[in-house]
């Protein structure tokens, strides 16, 4: 069980961090809305933006700037909409060019962009680079807002090192946590507690847990996170920051860290990875379409997973969305949650979307172990796709209905297994 400490700690005024290049976070980068977790514009650092339109028609994009805590003025700003021509890119050399009404003071916060009008499938990519006059800076790509959830998330590999000539420069880590903006607020914007806890590489907590109460669109920073949480003096290498949302509304949590050296002011950008999803079992993303472990016993209509009473010809077909290449395994459980023995009267198999290729399972099989789905070239011309998991009577139990649960595991996520054919009077294998 995860416990959210309620220790509140105030931070000193925000200091602008210096950072360097970040690697791409996902190849699925074209969406109809994109969030920049951090944008900045002041005398020392400027965000530069690139928007890509792959469509054969123009895309109109609106942008809204959400200033961070302590930024004055604190008013959310709707920036002018802009057009990206078909098959073209649109460049903005600064946040002020994108949002010309900004106050001349230091600006720092989140930017929410979305394509407006036309088809919902009018997608675009978004990229930004923050740099100083010497060219040092960091890359922040646009993220689809659906990627930010309330899952407990973490950033690993944080460092605090004293300068060691010839070995390493002085190194510090900075962490940020924010509340995803709301496009369609329902009443007064709720304030949600977010906690940041630091652990060393052995899992021992460092210092105290910090709590931020953030309204939607607000972001807060722990500059030098080791100092901010009160970690004992000394070097740390390989620490981990854990971000936890403890409110009732399940908002999107925008969390990330940087590790910077204080000699060249180079650094990196690390988006927090979803680790423990709320409301489901297993680890991974808080995504009902890509759960790593599922244990389903009924479909979306509330129908229990069961086969008909007194029939040797009874079958359910579940549709499963898997991603490949990946390893998966599934098993049938009885009413008590134990693996169903063959005498329970069930068998199952996993087949391709067209039903022609048997991938795992078969006659008399109630569970299949670790199974490789194949390389990209092996299935559906490389696209992730649906699979059919067929459960049917094996002929050994004709006197009663057979209720079951379907437990599946995967490395990259899958859906729960909705029923698309229920209690068919058929025996397929």
PyMOL commands that set and color helices and strands:
alter all, ss='L'
color gray80, all
select helices_A, chain A and resi 95-98+145-147+225-228+342-344+376-378+380-382
alter helices_A, ss='H'
color red, helices_A
select strands_A, chain A and resi 33-41+46-52+59-67+77-84+89-92+107-116+125-131+137-141+152-160+171-179+191-199+205-215+219-222+236-245+253-261+267-271+273-276+291-296+306-307+315-322+327-333+346-351+358-362+367-372+385-393+402-403+405-414+418-424
alter strands_A, ss='S'
color yellow, strands_A
deselect
rebuild
show_as cartoon
